[in-house]
Amino acid sequence: QVQLVESGGGLVQPGGSLRLSCAASGNIFTINAMGWYRQAPGKERELVANSGVSTNYADSVKGRFTISRDNAKNMVYLQMNSLKPEDTGVYYCKARLVSRIGTADYWGQGTQVTVSS
């Protein structure tokens, strides 16, 4: 069974920084891509950043957020700098990986990020 667990969310003032972490565990053969999505209240879930064959960022976070991976540990990180109130939301980790049952997408449970003074 595959499990993704996020950590690192919290309350931060505008202009501050946070670092999110996500660990994938279980019977994993290989991870093709890992990324971060977020969902603000009343809005749809949106891509924040993805790391696979290439790295992609939402326009709203370019230059402020950085995604990185530790493939040996099956982990992905999101360094968030210069945070704005509009970055508030639940941040979800997603992994597209190959396990004994085949290739599938897996999601974490989410971690709350609140940017407020």
SULBELRA-V139129 format. One line per field, one symbol per residue. phi: phi as a letter, one per 30 degrees, with the letter a starting at -180 (. if undefined). Layout:
# SULBELRA-V139129
phi = ???
This chain:
# SULBELRA-V139129
phi = .cbcbcajdlcbdejdbbbcbbccbjdcdacdababbbbdeibddbdcabbbdbcbbdedceiccbcbbcddchbbbbdcchdbedddlccccbbcbcbdcjcacbbddjbdbbcac
